[in-house]
């Protein structure tokens, strides 16, 4: 079952959000050999997607979602959906986090 989260992103600014992965006892889950993808779409069925760069700090169990200011500039202000899918070394995939992401318009260019 995924974590539900609502995020804010500023249009035209760099973006970074980290997720610490721990088990039910609060122990860090090492992510050795894991891969991940994360995307933003206007609707679940939208064909246009904006992809995050996903960094995995394997020994510390941290997944970081990143977009550059050039990438966030391409996204129109508004409300979108997002998620992050992780795949373990045995090729088992899990949706780690999902929710709404609000893109706030920028003024400075």
N, C-alpha and C positions, 0 to 999 in steps of 0.2 A: 504494500500500500504506500502510495506516495505522500510526501509532505505537501500540504497546501500552503501556498504563500502568495501574497500580492506584493508586487514590486513597483518601484518608480524609477524611470529612466529619463534623464534630461536630454532632449534632442540637441545634437551638435556638441555633446560633451563626452569624454571618455567614460566608460562604465565598467565596473568590476564588482562582483558579488561572490562571496565564498560560502561554501556549505561544508560544515564539519560533519563527517560521517562517524557515528558512534553506535555501538550496540545498545541493547536495553539496559545494560549496567553502566553505561557511560564510558565504556572502553573504546578507544579509537579502533576503527576497522581499517587495517592496511589495505590499500587498493592496488597491490602489485598485480600487473597484467591487465588491469581494467582499462576500458575505453569509454568514451562518453560523447554524446552529441546533445546540443541544445538549440532550440529554435523559437522564434517569435512568429506568429501569424495573426492576421486580423481576426479570422474565425478558424475553428478547427478544420474546416473543409477548404480553406484558402489554398490556392496553388502557389502563391507568392510567399516565400519564407525568408526571414532574416536570421542567419546563423551566428551564434556566439562562437568565439574561440574558447575551447574548454581546456584548461590546464588541470592536471591531476598531480597532486603532491602525494605520491603513492605511500610512503612510509607513515605520513602523518594523517592520512585519511581526509584530505581536503580537496574538494572540487571547486574550481574558480571559473565563473562565467565572465567573459571579457568581450567588449566591443570598443572599437576606436571611435574617436569623434567623427571621423569620415563615415563610418558605418552608421552611427546613430543619426547623422544628418540626413541619411536617405530614408529614414522612417518618418512618415507623417505623424503629427501629434494625434493622440487618441488612445483608445483602449484596445488592447490586444490580449491574446492568450500565449502562454509559453509553457515549455516543459524541458526536462533534461532526462535523457535515457542513458543508463549505464549498462555496460555489458561486461560480465566477469570472464575470466580465462576459459571457462567451459562453454562460452557463448550463450549464457543465460542472461537475458536482458530484463531490466527493471526500470520503471519510471520512478526516478528519485524524487523529483519535485515538479509541481505544476501549479498554474494559477493565472492570475490576471497581471498584466504589466501595463501601467499607464505611462505613455510617452508624453512628457510635458514639453510644450514648444519653447524654443530658445529665442532670444532677442539679439544677442551679440553674435556677429558673424566674422 
